[in-house]
Amino acid sequence: MTGASRVSDNDRDAAFFCRPRFFLWREIPMTTPSTPIDSNRRDFIKRTAAVSAAVSLPGGVWAAGSDAPEKKEVRIGFIPLTDCASVVMASVLGFDQKYGIKIIPTKESSWAGVRDKLVNGELDMAHVLYGLVYGVHLGVSGPKKDMAVLMSINHNGQGISLSKALADKGAVDGPSLAKYMAANPRDYTFAGTFPTGTHAMWMHYWLAAAGINPVSGAKLITVPPPQMVANMRVGNMDGFCVGEPWNHRAIMDGIGITANTTQDIWKDHPEKVLGTSADFVKQNPNTCRAVIMAVLEASRWIDASLQNKMKMAETVAQKSYINTSVDAINQRILGRYQNGLGKTWDDPNHMKFFNDGAVNYPYLSDGMWFLTQHKRWGLLKSHPDYLGVAKQINQTALYKQAAGALGVSIPKSDFRTSKLMDGVVWDGKDPAKYADGFRIRAA
């Protein structure tokens, strides 16, 4: 806009939230620049970063000498998903330079590829599935290597999609799907993105909550996130669980509907983490702390305003990151949902990257939950030392140092309590009992 037609960011935000509460994916106009950050702003970031590095970092610590980052360039892998945004924006906006590092976001094609590159050291870190890190640490679904979780990257914001063909026959959610499958016996195929990963566990949990045994009553396959929509289009699966924007993309392309969001399964559930190997943490603790701080700043920036979210969507939609239209991203990051069948709603529990710091703490209980599900579905044959494994992997001390320097709130406990969609409460106190307490589980 120019001249008299220009409105302030505050006016635009106010106008948006005063509009009628029915939103479709094309409703929000893009008014941000065509590039994520202009050259003057980039030069300013570089100058201030140089000054910051020469003097001190927030809190007056880790500025130089023995506390300087051991590795200056950090290759961080990511999969084309909306929740890679904090890693991408930490690099694009120059937050990494403030802490004496350069983040190099590296686009990967599959979670198996991310796993392999973390194990062999080709990647220093990754935006990665929580359950993948734990699976690698225990040698499930691939090579065994001691791993580390530095921080949680996001809560919520994934989805379970069913094919339009099923929806047209009345299977639009868990209960109706179970009823349809019982009345029309055949082989039903559902997809996740990695055997021990978050999406596989959400799909297992959702099917079981509807009374469908995902092990004996359905076929579960693994498909990389960017290939989900194409595979559903050609009929390779009846449903899938994946991160955004691919659930919304399925609606836009007319081949799928959203049956449930993952926040319907578990409000504020853990999702992606910043993962690395235990060896990398031991050799580069200051680098790890610097990366945590940069990604934390980016997370806080994303969640700070509507304007920032829209700029983020425009940036990560680009070919070098997710490679999709902005329209596929910019609604669900604001909680503006539609299911592909005419229903629209505002979801306050949409994808969060910071949420006043509540997102990012690597709770031990979050990691332990994935182990309980690995045991429930037969991926682990015996009960592990749930708490011991979580303490090995989740780098709570390192995170507290980084968060404390930035003034980010830190919880008083390493455990949190949640009630999932089936009414079962998870608090981390007796994980073996919890894992064995489900009526539907692997034999």
Secondary structure as a PSIPRED ss2 file (coil, helix, strand):
# PSIPRED VFORMAT (PSIPRED V4.0)

   1 M C   1.000  0.000  0.000
   2 T C   1.000  0.000  0.000
   3 G H   0.000  1.000  0.000
   4 A H   0.000  1.000  0.000
   5 S H   0.000  1.000  0.000
   6 R C   1.000  0.000  0.000
   7 V C   1.000  0.000  0.000
   8 S C   1.000  0.000  0.000
   9 D H   0.000  1.000  0.000
  10 N H   0.000  1.000  0.000
  11 D H   0.000  1.000  0.000
  12 R H   0.000  1.000  0.000
  13 D H   0.000  1.000  0.000
  14 A H   0.000  1.000  0.000
  15 A H   0.000  1.000  0.000
  16 F H   0.000  1.000  0.000
  17 F H   0.000  1.000  0.000
  18 C C   1.000  0.000  0.000
  19 R C   1.000  0.000  0.000
  20 P C   1.000  0.000  0.000
  21 R C   1.000  0.000  0.000
  22 F C   1.000  0.000  0.000
  23 F C   1.000  0.000  0.000
  24 L C   1.000  0.000  0.000
  25 W C   1.000  0.000  0.000
  26 R C   1.000  0.000  0.000
  27 E C   1.000  0.000  0.000
  28 I C   1.000  0.000  0.000
  29 P C   1.000  0.000  0.000
  30 M C   1.000  0.000  0.000
  31 T C   1.000  0.000  0.000
  32 T C   1.000  0.000  0.000
  33 P C   1.000  0.000  0.000
  34 S C   1.000  0.000  0.000
  35 T C   1.000  0.000  0.000
  36 P C   1.000  0.000  0.000
  37 I C   1.000  0.000  0.000
  38 D C   1.000  0.000  0.000
  39 S H   0.000  1.000  0.000
  40 N H   0.000  1.000  0.000
  41 R H   0.000  1.000  0.000
  42 R H   0.000  1.000  0.000
  43 D H   0.000  1.000  0.000
  44 F H   0.000  1.000  0.000
  45 I H   0.000  1.000  0.000
  46 K H   0.000  1.000  0.000
  47 R H   0.000  1.000  0.000
  48 T H   0.000  1.000  0.000
  49 A H   0.000  1.000  0.000
  50 A H   0.000  1.000  0.000
  51 V H   0.000  1.000  0.000
  52 S H   0.000  1.000  0.000
  53 A H   0.000  1.000  0.000
  54 A H   0.000  1.000  0.000
  55 V H   0.000  1.000  0.000
  56 S C   1.000  0.000  0.000
  57 L C   1.000  0.000  0.000
  58 P C   1.000  0.000  0.000
  59 G C   1.000  0.000  0.000
  60 G C   1.000  0.000  0.000
  61 V C   1.000  0.000  0.000
  62 W C   1.000  0.000  0.000
  63 A C   1.000  0.000  0.000
  64 A C   1.000  0.000  0.000
  65 G H   0.000  1.000  0.000
  66 S H   0.000  1.000  0.000
  67 D H   0.000  1.000  0.000
  68 A C   1.000  0.000  0.000
  69 P C   1.000  0.000  0.000
  70 E C   1.000  0.000  0.000
  71 K C   1.000  0.000  0.000
  72 K C   1.000  0.000  0.000
  73 E E   0.000  0.000  1.000
  74 V E   0.000  0.000  1.000
  75 R E   0.000  0.000  1.000
  76 I E   0.000  0.000  1.000
  77 G E   0.000  0.000  1.000
  78 F E   0.000  0.000  1.000
  79 I C   1.000  0.000  0.000
  80 P C   1.000  0.000  0.000
  81 L C   1.000  0.000  0.000
  82 T H   0.000  1.000  0.000
  83 D H   0.000  1.000  0.000
  84 C H   0.000  1.000  0.000
  85 A H   0.000  1.000  0.000
  86 S H   0.000  1.000  0.000
  87 V H   0.000  1.000  0.000
  88 V H   0.000  1.000  0.000
  89 M H   0.000  1.000  0.000
  90 A H   0.000  1.000  0.000
  91 S H   0.000  1.000  0.000
  92 V H   0.000  1.000  0.000
  93 L C   1.000  0.000  0.000
  94 G C   1.000  0.000  0.000
  95 F C   1.000  0.000  0.000
  96 D C   1.000  0.000  0.000
  97 Q H   0.000  1.000  0.000
  98 K H   0.000  1.000  0.000
  99 Y H   0.000  1.000  0.000
 100 G C   1.000  0.000  0.000
 101 I C   1.000  0.000  0.000
 102 K E   0.000  0.000  1.000
 103 I E   0.000  0.000  1.000
 104 I E   0.000  0.000  1.000
 105 P E   0.000  0.000  1.000
 106 T E   0.000  0.000  1.000
 107 K E   0.000  0.000  1.000
 108 E C   1.000  0.000  0.000
 109 S C   1.000  0.000  0.000
 110 S C   1.000  0.000  0.000
 111 W H   0.000  1.000  0.000
 112 A H   0.000  1.000  0.000
 113 G H   0.000  1.000  0.000
 114 V H   0.000  1.000  0.000
 115 R H   0.000  1.000  0.000
 116 D H   0.000  1.000  0.000
 117 K H   0.000  1.000  0.000
 118 L H   0.000  1.000  0.000
 119 V H   0.000  1.000  0.000
 120 N H   0.000  1.000  0.000
 121 G C   1.000  0.000  0.000
 122 E C   1.000  0.000  0.000
 123 L C   1.000  0.000  0.000
 124 D C   1.000  0.000  0.000
 125 M E   0.000  0.000  1.000
 126 A E   0.000  0.000  1.000
 127 H E   0.000  0.000  1.000
 128 V E   0.000  0.000  1.000
 129 L E   0.000  0.000  1.000
 130 Y H   0.000  1.000  0.000
 131 G H   0.000  1.000  0.000
 132 L H   0.000  1.000  0.000
 133 V H   0.000  1.000  0.000
 134 Y H   0.000  1.000  0.000
 135 G H   0.000  1.000  0.000
 136 V H   0.000  1.000  0.000
 137 H H   0.000  1.000  0.000
 138 L C   1.000  0.000  0.000
 139 G C   1.000  0.000  0.000
 140 V C   1.000  0.000  0.000
 141 S C   1.000  0.000  0.000
 142 G C   1.000  0.000  0.000
 143 P C   1.000  0.000  0.000
 144 K C   1.000  0.000  0.000
 145 K C   1.000  0.000  0.000
 146 D C   1.000  0.000  0.000
 147 M E   0.000  0.000  1.000
 148 A E   0.000  0.000  1.000
 149 V E   0.000  0.000  1.000
 150 L E   0.000  0.000  1.000
 151 M E   0.000  0.000  1.000
 152 S E   0.000  0.000  1.000
 153 I C   1.000  0.000  0.000
 154 N C   1.000  0.000  0.000
 155 H E   0.000  0.000  1.000
 156 N C   1.000  0.000  0.000
 157 G C   1.000  0.000  0.000
 158 Q E   0.000  0.000  1.000
 159 G E   0.000  0.000  1.000
 160 I E   0.000  0.000  1.000
 161 S E   0.000  0.000  1.000
 162 L E   0.000  0.000  1.000
 163 S E   0.000  0.000  1.000
 164 K H   0.000  1.000  0.000
 165 A H   0.000  1.000  0.000
 166 L H   0.000  1.000  0.000
 167 A H   0.000  1.000  0.000
 168 D C   1.000  0.000  0.000
 169 K C   1.000  0.000  0.000
 170 G C   1.000  0.000  0.000
 171 A C   1.000  0.000  0.000
 172 V C   1.000  0.000  0.000
 173 D C   1.000  0.000  0.000
 174 G H   0.000  1.000  0.000
 175 P H   0.000  1.000  0.000
 176 S H   0.000  1.000  0.000
 177 L H   0.000  1.000  0.000
 178 A H   0.000  1.000  0.000
 179 K H   0.000  1.000  0.000
 180 Y H   0.000  1.000  0.000
 181 M H   0.000  1.000  0.000
 182 A H   0.000  1.000  0.000
 183 A H   0.000  1.000  0.000
 184 N C   1.000  0.000  0.000
 185 P C   1.000  0.000  0.000
 186 R C   1.000  0.000  0.000
 187 D C   1.000  0.000  0.000
 188 Y C   1.000  0.000  0.000
 189 T E   0.000  0.000  1.000
 190 F E   0.000  0.000  1.000
 191 A E   0.000  0.000  1.000
 192 G E   0.000  0.000  1.000
 193 T C   1.000  0.000  0.000
 194 F C   1.000  0.000  0.000
 195 P C   1.000  0.000  0.000
 196 T C   1.000  0.000  0.000
 197 G C   1.000  0.000  0.000
 198 T H   0.000  1.000  0.000
 199 H H   0.000  1.000  0.000
 200 A H   0.000  1.000  0.000
 201 M H   0.000  1.000  0.000
 202 W H   0.000  1.000  0.000
 203 M H   0.000  1.000  0.000
 204 H H   0.000  1.000  0.000
 205 Y H   0.000  1.000  0.000
 206 W H   0.000  1.000  0.000
 207 L H   0.000  1.000  0.000
 208 A H   0.000  1.000  0.000
 209 A H   0.000  1.000  0.000
 210 A C   1.000  0.000  0.000
 211 G C   1.000  0.000  0.000
 212 I C   1.000  0.000  0.000
 213 N C   1.000  0.000  0.000
 214 P C   1.000  0.000  0.000
 215 V C   1.000  0.000  0.000
 216 S C   1.000  0.000  0.000
 217 G C   1.000  0.000  0.000
 218 A C   1.000  0.000  0.000
 219 K E   0.000  0.000  1.000
 220 L E   0.000  0.000  1.000
 221 I E   0.000  0.000  1.000
 222 T E   0.000  0.000  1.000
 223 V C   1.000  0.000  0.000
 224 P C   1.000  0.000  0.000
 225 P H   0.000  1.000  0.000
 226 P H   0.000  1.000  0.000
 227 Q H   0.000  1.000  0.000
 228 M H   0.000  1.000  0.000
 229 V H   0.000  1.000  0.000
 230 A H   0.000  1.000  0.000
 231 N H   0.000  1.000  0.000
 232 M H   0.000  1.000  0.000
 233 R H   0.000  1.000  0.000
 234 V C   1.000  0.000  0.000
 235 G C   1.000  0.000  0.000
 236 N C   1.000  0.000  0.000
 237 M C   1.000  0.000  0.000
 238 D C   1.000  0.000  0.000
 239 G E   0.000  0.000  1.000
 240 F E   0.000  0.000  1.000
 241 C E   0.000  0.000  1.000
 242 V E   0.000  0.000  1.000
 243 G E   0.000  0.000  1.000
 244 E C   1.000  0.000  0.000
 245 P C   1.000  0.000  0.000
 246 W H   0.000  1.000  0.000
 247 N H   0.000  1.000  0.000
 248 H H   0.000  1.000  0.000
 249 R H   0.000  1.000  0.000
 250 A H   0.000  1.000  0.000
 251 I H   0.000  1.000  0.000
 252 M H   0.000  1.000  0.000
 253 D C   1.000  0.000  0.000
 254 G C   1.000  0.000  0.000
 255 I C   1.000  0.000  0.000
 256 G E   0.000  0.000  1.000
 257 I E   0.000  0.000  1.000
 258 T E   0.000  0.000  1.000
 259 A E   0.000  0.000  1.000
 260 N E   0.000  0.000  1.000
 261 T E   0.000  0.000  1.000
 262 T H   0.000  1.000  0.000
 263 Q H   0.000  1.000  0.000
 264 D H   0.000  1.000  0.000
 265 I H   0.000  1.000  0.000
 266 W C   1.000  0.000  0.000
 267 K C   1.000  0.000  0.000
 268 D C   1.000  0.000  0.000
 269 H C   1.000  0.000  0.000
 270 P E   0.000  0.000  1.000
 271 E C   1.000  0.000  0.000
 272 K E   0.000  0.000  1.000
 273 V E   0.000  0.000  1.000
 274 L E   0.000  0.000  1.000
 275 G E   0.000  0.000  1.000
 276 T E   0.000  0.000  1.000
 277 S E   0.000  0.000  1.000
 278 A H   0.000  1.000  0.000
 279 D H   0.000  1.000  0.000
 280 F H   0.000  1.000  0.000
 281 V H   0.000  1.000  0.000
 282 K H   0.000  1.000  0.000
 283 Q H   0.000  1.000  0.000
 284 N C   1.000  0.000  0.000
 285 P H   0.000  1.000  0.000
 286 N H   0.000  1.000  0.000
 287 T H   0.000  1.000  0.000
 288 C H   0.000  1.000  0.000
 289 R H   0.000  1.000  0.000
 290 A H   0.000  1.000  0.000
 291 V H   0.000  1.000  0.000
 292 I H   0.000  1.000  0.000
 293 M H   0.000  1.000  0.000
 294 A H   0.000  1.000  0.000
 295 V H   0.000  1.000  0.000
 296 L H   0.000  1.000  0.000
 297 E H   0.000  1.000  0.000
 298 A H   0.000  1.000  0.000
 299 S H   0.000  1.000  0.000
 300 R H   0.000  1.000  0.000
 301 W H   0.000  1.000  0.000
 302 I H   0.000  1.000  0.000
 303 D H   0.000  1.000  0.000
 304 A H   0.000  1.000  0.000
 305 S C   1.000  0.000  0.000
 306 L H   0.000  1.000  0.000
 307 Q H   0.000  1.000  0.000
 308 N H   0.000  1.000  0.000
 309 K H   0.000  1.000  0.000
 310 M H   0.000  1.000  0.000
 311 K H   0.000  1.000  0.000
 312 M H   0.000  1.000  0.000
 313 A H   0.000  1.000  0.000
 314 E H   0.000  1.000  0.000
 315 T H   0.000  1.000  0.000
 316 V H   0.000  1.000  0.000
 317 A C   1.000  0.000  0.000
 318 Q C   1.000  0.000  0.000
 319 K C   1.000  0.000  0.000
 320 S C   1.000  0.000  0.000
 321 Y C   1.000  0.000  0.000
 322 I C   1.000  0.000  0.000
 323 N C   1.000  0.000  0.000
 324 T C   1.000  0.000  0.000
 325 S C   1.000  0.000  0.000
 326 V H   0.000  1.000  0.000
 327 D H   0.000  1.000  0.000
 328 A H   0.000  1.000  0.000
 329 I C   1.000  0.000  0.000
 330 N C   1.000  0.000  0.000
 331 Q C   1.000  0.000  0.000
 332 R H   0.000  1.000  0.000
 333 I H   0.000  1.000  0.000
 334 L H   0.000  1.000  0.000
 335 G C   1.000  0.000  0.000
 336 R E   0.000  0.000  1.000
 337 Y E   0.000  0.000  1.000
 338 Q E   0.000  0.000  1.000
 339 N C   1.000  0.000  0.000
 340 G C   1.000  0.000  0.000
 341 L C   1.000  0.000  0.000
 342 G C   1.000  0.000  0.000
 343 K C   1.000  0.000  0.000
 344 T E   0.000  0.000  1.000
 345 W E   0.000  0.000  1.000
 346 D E   0.000  0.000  1.000
 347 D C   1.000  0.000  0.000
 348 P C   1.000  0.000  0.000
 349 N C   1.000  0.000  0.000
 350 H C   1.000  0.000  0.000
 351 M C   1.000  0.000  0.000
 352 K E   0.000  0.000  1.000
 353 F C   1.000  0.000  0.000
 354 F C   1.000  0.000  0.000
 355 N C   1.000  0.000  0.000
 356 D C   1.000  0.000  0.000
 357 G C   1.000  0.000  0.000
 358 A C   1.000  0.000  0.000
 359 V C   1.000  0.000  0.000
 360 N C   1.000  0.000  0.000
 361 Y C   1.000  0.000  0.000
 362 P C   1.000  0.000  0.000
 363 Y C   1.000  0.000  0.000
 364 L H   0.000  1.000  0.000
 365 S H   0.000  1.000  0.000
 366 D H   0.000  1.000  0.000
 367 G H   0.000  1.000  0.000
 368 M H   0.000  1.000  0.000
 369 W H   0.000  1.000  0.000
 370 F H   0.000  1.000  0.000
 371 L H   0.000  1.000  0.000
 372 T H   0.000  1.000  0.000
 373 Q H   0.000  1.000  0.000
 374 H H   0.000  1.000  0.000
 375 K H   0.000  1.000  0.000
 376 R H   0.000  1.000  0.000
 377 W C   1.000  0.000  0.000
 378 G C   1.000  0.000  0.000
 379 L C   1.000  0.000  0.000
 380 L C   1.000  0.000  0.000
 381 K C   1.000  0.000  0.000
 382 S C   1.000  0.000  0.000
 383 H C   1.000  0.000  0.000
 384 P C   1.000  0.000  0.000
 385 D C   1.000  0.000  0.000
 386 Y H   0.000  1.000  0.000
 387 L H   0.000  1.000  0.000
 388 G H   0.000  1.000  0.000
 389 V H   0.000  1.000  0.000
 390 A H   0.000  1.000  0.000
 391 K H   0.000  1.000  0.000
 392 Q H   0.000  1.000  0.000
 393 I H   0.000  1.000  0.000
 394 N E   0.000  0.000  1.000
 395 Q C   1.000  0.000  0.000
 396 T H   0.000  1.000  0.000
 397 A H   0.000  1.000  0.000
 398 L H   0.000  1.000  0.000
 399 Y H   0.000  1.000  0.000
 400 K H   0.000  1.000  0.000
 401 Q H   0.000  1.000  0.000
 402 A H   0.000  1.000  0.000
 403 A H   0.000  1.000  0.000
 404 G H   0.000  1.000  0.000
 405 A H   0.000  1.000  0.000
 406 L H   0.000  1.000  0.000
 407 G C   1.000  0.000  0.000
 408 V C   1.000  0.000  0.000
 409 S C   1.000  0.000  0.000
 410 I C   1.000  0.000  0.000
 411 P C   1.000  0.000  0.000
 412 K C   1.000  0.000  0.000
 413 S C   1.000  0.000  0.000
 414 D C   1.000  0.000  0.000
 415 F C   1.000  0.000  0.000
 416 R C   1.000  0.000  0.000
 417 T C   1.000  0.000  0.000
 418 S E   0.000  0.000  1.000
 419 K E   0.000  0.000  1.000
 420 L C   1.000  0.000  0.000
 421 M C   1.000  0.000  0.000
 422 D C   1.000  0.000  0.000
 423 G C   1.000  0.000  0.000
 424 V C   1.000  0.000  0.000
 425 V E   0.000  0.000  1.000
 426 W E   0.000  0.000  1.000
 427 D C   1.000  0.000  0.000
 428 G C   1.000  0.000  0.000
 429 K C   1.000  0.000  0.000
 430 D C   1.000  0.000  0.000
 431 P H   0.000  1.000  0.000
 432 A H   0.000  1.000  0.000
 433 K H   0.000  1.000  0.000
 434 Y H   0.000  1.000  0.000
 435 A H   0.000  1.000  0.000
 436 D H   0.000  1.000  0.000
 437 G C   1.000  0.000  0.000
 438 F C   1.000  0.000  0.000
 439 R C   1.000  0.000  0.000
 440 I C   1.000  0.000  0.000
 441 R C   1.000  0.000  0.000
 442 A C   1.000  0.000  0.000
 443 A C   1.000  0.000  0.000
